[in-house]
Amino acid sequence: MAVVIANILTIAGTDPSGGAGIQADIKTFSALGAYAASAITAVVAQNTQGVRSYVALEPAFVADQIDAVLDDVRIDAVKIGMIANARIAETVADRLRYHAARNIVLDPVMVAKSGHSLLDADAVAAVRELLVPLVTLITPNLPEAAVLLAREDGWTADDMQAALPDLLALGSAWVLLKGGHLEDNAQSTDLLFGRDGMTAFPAPRIATRNDHGTGCTLSAAIAALLPSHGMVDSVREAKAYLHGALAASNALDVGLGHGPLHHFHRLWPQHEPAR
């Protein structure tokens, strides 16, 4: 019996340096054996050192892209990244609802690694009220979770656990709260929470500055795995893939700032780290 290759759609912004956004999503889907389709929400001028500017596309054109894919291609999962503004959030929610999209993973991208905002202030409510209730999983980091819950940033491990029911109450079926911003130099623990309870995913921190696109890659990996795995297994396998991509990232020599992960670490020949 032939294996059916999953088709995954990413709806996100671009990264011309190739480490995050649409480019990272396509690399991740491909590395994990899925076919990548995409709809661009914003064109971003960024590199490993930061975001210079971005131009959000017209919502009608974003809708045309999504419709063009979903009218023609069987899509088994959707990853949503950078939304940019409230009108695009409304459009994405409308088109995904119209097409009855499933296995939707929302990475609520609000701020780039460099600290530059990637979401208009008026869009937070639209993401919270229109997109989150529509999706299967949200994957906020701690600053993003603080914005979604309208609470102060500054978290402890106990705060993470306490916030899980409030995040789930926003309407998604599952929440993956990422603990990378906790001040723990040894471990980075993510918490998956759903109606059946919580699963913790600890991982040792990797000493590398090549962490550009980490959140994009993790959410994309989960989306690529969801059509053939349960949620817990998808997160576990996605975390393992991300860990490997971080561990192998020093083999790349890309940029002067926070370099990209090695998305194809399982597929490319091994090289000595760049000097």
Buried (B, 14 or more C-beta within 10 A) or exposed (E): EEEEEBBBBBBBBBBEBBBBBBBBBBBBBBBBEBBBBBBBBBBBBBBBBBBEEBEBBEBEBBBBBBBEBBEEEEBBBBBBBBBBBBBBBBBBBBBBEEBEBEBBBBBBBBBBBBEBEBBBEEBBEBBBBBBBEBBBBBBBBBBBBBBBBEEEEEBEBEBBBEBBEEBBEBBBBBBBBBBBBBEEEEEBBBBBBBEEEBBEBEBEEBEBEBBBBBBBBBBBBBBBBBBBBEBBEBBBBBBEBBBBBBBBBBBBEBBEBBBBBBBBBEEEEEEEEEE
